[in-house]
Amino acid sequence: MRLDGRKNNELRPIKFTHNFTKHALGSVLVEFGDTKVITTASVDLTKPKWMKDEDLRGWVTAEYSLLPSATNTRCKREREKVSGRTHEIQRLIGRSLRACVDLEKMPGMTITIDADVIQADGGTRTASICGGFLALKDAVKKLMESGDLKENPIIEPIAAISIGIVDGEIKLDLNYAEDSNAQVDSNVILTKNGKIVDFQTTSEGEPYEFERMIELFNTAKEGINKIIGMY
């Protein structure tokens, strides 16, 4: 049993609150235990300026922000230049969401997912991906109802989860205390059909065996299936 009473392969309590804000086309408050992220989907009926005229695809991108009071010590707002960590996370979110979308079915359109962490206790990037997908899904539904989209561009759902080895044991959905003391730290992003979008795993100390990596991945996959079942 862990400090919060969970089994090693047990997720934290998860909650998705749809239509959390008024103006965004899709908005979801996602909660993984004490981690809380507001994810919103905004739509621009033009494609990115960098995209060539002959390119008929649309685009999905993301921005991520850790709000000042999200942690136990105030972090400064990134007003002029985002940090390397923030840049890495928002690229991961955008790349993950594009993996589940047929961009050719949303021509001339840009959907931006904003993930604003209002309370952080581990797993903010994976929670942002789960909430971001649901905000995207809600926005797509409204765009189809309005006629701005002719076809549903979403291929299949995706979800993400953190997992690691802590005190020699594989533990799913790490909170901050566990993540800070993990010997192995991983993030896994999969589609509903089990295809890998991203599988990042890092040893923070001594190397570990291949068999442990497979066990870690399979445990994460079971957790992701449960999350998608909540959608």
C-alpha positions in Angstrom: 0.0 0.0 0.0 1.2 3.5 -0.8 1.0 6.6 1.5 -2.4 7.5 0.0 -3.7 4.0 0.4 -3.6 3.0 -3.3 -2.4 -0.3 -4.6 0.7 -0.1 -6.9 -1.4 -0.5 -10.0 -4.2 1.8 -8.9 -5.0 5.2 -10.5 -5.7 8.2 -8.3 -9.4 9.4 -8.3 -10.0 10.9 -11.7 -12.7 13.4 -12.7 -13.6 15.2 -15.9 -15.9 18.3 -15.7 -17.0 19.3 -19.2 -18.1 22.9 -20.2 -16.0 24.2 -17.3 -15.6 27.7 -18.9 -18.2 29.7 -20.8 -16.5 31.0 -24.0 -14.2 28.2 -25.2 -15.6 25.9 -27.8 -14.5 23.0 -25.6 -13.4 23.2 -22.0 -12.7 20.5 -19.4 -11.4 20.6 -15.8 -9.4 17.4 -15.4 -8.5 16.1 -12.0 -6.0 13.3 -11.2 -6.0 13.2 -7.4 -4.7 16.7 -6.3 -3.5 17.6 -9.8 -6.0 19.9 -11.5 -5.7 21.3 -15.0 -8.1 23.5 -17.0 -8.0 22.5 -20.7 -9.7 24.5 -23.3 -10.0 24.3 -27.1 -10.1 27.5 -29.2 -10.8 27.5 -32.9 -9.4 29.7 -35.6 -10.9 29.3 -39.1 -7.6 29.8 -40.7 -4.5 27.6 -41.0 -1.1 28.5 -39.5 0.9 31.2 -41.4 3.8 28.8 -41.8 1.7 26.3 -43.7 2.0 26.5 -47.5 -1.0 27.5 -49.6 -1.1 24.1 -51.4 -1.2 22.3 -48.1 -4.9 21.6 -47.4 -4.5 20.2 -43.9 -5.7 21.9 -40.7 -3.6 21.9 -37.6 -3.8 21.1 -33.9 -1.4 22.8 -31.5 -1.1 23.3 -27.7 0.1 25.7 -25.1 0.9 24.8 -21.4 1.2 26.9 -18.4 1.9 26.3 -14.7 0.0 29.0 -12.8 1.9 30.8 -10.1 0.1 29.3 -7.1 -0.1 25.7 -8.6 2.8 24.6 -6.4 3.7 25.1 -2.8 6.1 27.9 -3.8 5.1 30.6 -6.2 6.5 30.2 -9.7 6.8 33.2 -12.0 4.6 33.6 -15.0 6.4 33.0 -18.3 5.4 36.2 -20.0 8.3 36.8 -22.4 9.9 33.4 -23.1 8.8 30.0 -22.1 11.2 27.7 -20.3 12.7 24.6 -21.9 10.4 22.4 -19.7 7.3 24.3 -20.8 8.3 24.1 -24.4 8.9 20.4 -24.2 5.5 19.8 -22.5 3.4 21.8 -24.9 5.2 20.2 -27.9 4.3 16.8 -26.4 0.7 17.7 -25.9 0.3 19.1 -29.4 2.1 16.1 -31.0 0.0 13.6 -29.0 -3.3 15.2 -30.1 -2.3 15.4 -33.7 -1.6 11.7 -33.6 -5.3 11.0 -33.1 -6.6 13.4 -35.7 -6.9 13.2 -39.5 -5.7 16.8 -40.3 -7.0 16.5 -43.9 -10.6 16.4 -42.6 -10.2 19.8 -41.0 -8.9 22.0 -43.8 -8.1 25.6 -43.3 -8.6 25.3 -39.5 -6.4 25.6 -36.4 -7.5 24.2 -33.0 -5.4 25.3 -30.1 -5.5 23.4 -26.8 -4.6 25.4 -23.7 -3.6 23.5 -20.6 -3.4 25.7 -17.5 -2.3 23.8 -14.4 -4.1 25.4 -11.3 -2.8 22.8 -8.9 0.2 20.4 -9.4 0.8 17.1 -7.6 2.5 15.1 -10.3 1.4 14.0 -13.7 0.5 17.4 -15.0 1.5 16.7 -18.6 -0.4 13.4 -18.8 -3.5 15.0 -17.2 -3.2 17.8 -19.8 -3.2 15.3 -22.6 -6.3 13.5 -21.3 -8.2 16.7 -20.7 -6.9 18.2 -23.9 -8.3 15.3 -25.9 -11.8 15.7 -24.3 -11.8 19.5 -24.9 -10.8 18.7 -28.5 -13.6 16.2 -28.9 -16.2 18.6 -27.5 -15.0 21.3 -29.8 -15.2 19.0 -32.9 -18.7 18.0 -32.0 -19.8 21.7 -32.0 -17.9 22.4 -35.2 -19.8 19.6 -36.9 -23.1 20.8 -35.6 -22.4 24.3 -36.9 -21.3 23.0 -40.3 -17.7 24.3 -40.0 -16.5 20.6 -40.1 -18.0 18.2 -42.7 -16.4 15.1 -41.2 -15.2 14.0 -37.7 -11.4 14.3 -37.9 -10.8 12.3 -34.7 -9.5 8.8 -35.5 -9.6 7.3 -32.0 -9.3 8.4 -28.4 -5.9 8.8 -26.7 -4.9 8.9 -23.1 -1.7 9.3 -21.1 -0.4 8.2 -17.7 2.7 8.5 -15.6 4.4 5.4 -14.1 7.6 4.7 -12.4 9.7 2.5 -10.1 9.7 3.8 -6.6 11.4 1.9 -3.8 12.0 -0.9 -6.1 8.3 -1.3 -7.0 6.4 -0.4 -10.2 3.8 2.3 -9.3 1.1 3.7 -11.5 0.0 7.4 -11.7 2.7 8.9 -9.5 2.0 11.9 -7.3 4.7 14.5 -6.6 6.2 12.7 -3.6 6.5 9.5 -5.5 7.8 11.2 -8.7 10.5 13.0 -6.8 11.8 9.8 -5.4 11.4 7.5 -8.4 14.4 5.4 -9.6 12.7 5.2 -13.0 10.3 7.8 -14.3 8.1 7.2 -17.4 5.2 8.8 -19.3 3.1 6.6 -21.6 0.6 7.8 -24.3 -1.5 5.3 -26.2 -4.4 5.2 -28.5 -7.6 3.3 -27.6 -6.4 0.4 -29.8 -3.1 0.3 -28.0 -0.9 2.0 -30.5 2.1 3.9 -29.0 2.0 7.7 -29.4 4.9 8.2 -26.9 6.7 6.0 -24.4 9.4 8.0 -22.6 11.2 6.2 -19.8 14.3 7.3 -17.9 16.4 5.8 -15.2 17.2 8.3 -12.5 19.7 6.1 -10.9 21.0 2.6 -11.8 20.0 1.0 -15.1 17.1 -1.5 -15.0 16.2 -4.7 -16.8 14.3 -5.0 -20.1 11.8 -7.3 -18.4 10.9 -4.5 -15.9 10.4 -2.1 -18.8 7.8 -4.4 -20.3 6.1 -4.9 -17.0 6.0 -1.1 -16.5 4.6 -0.6 -20.0 1.9 -3.2 -19.6 0.8 -1.8 -16.2 0.5 1.7 -17.8 -1.5 0.2 -20.7 -4.0 -1.2 -18.2 -4.3 2.2 -16.6 -4.8 4.0 -19.9 -7.6 1.5 -20.8 -9.4 2.4 -17.6 -9.0 6.2 -18.3 -10.4 5.9 -21.8 -13.3 3.9 -20.3 -14.1 7.0 -18.3 -14.4 9.2 -21.4 
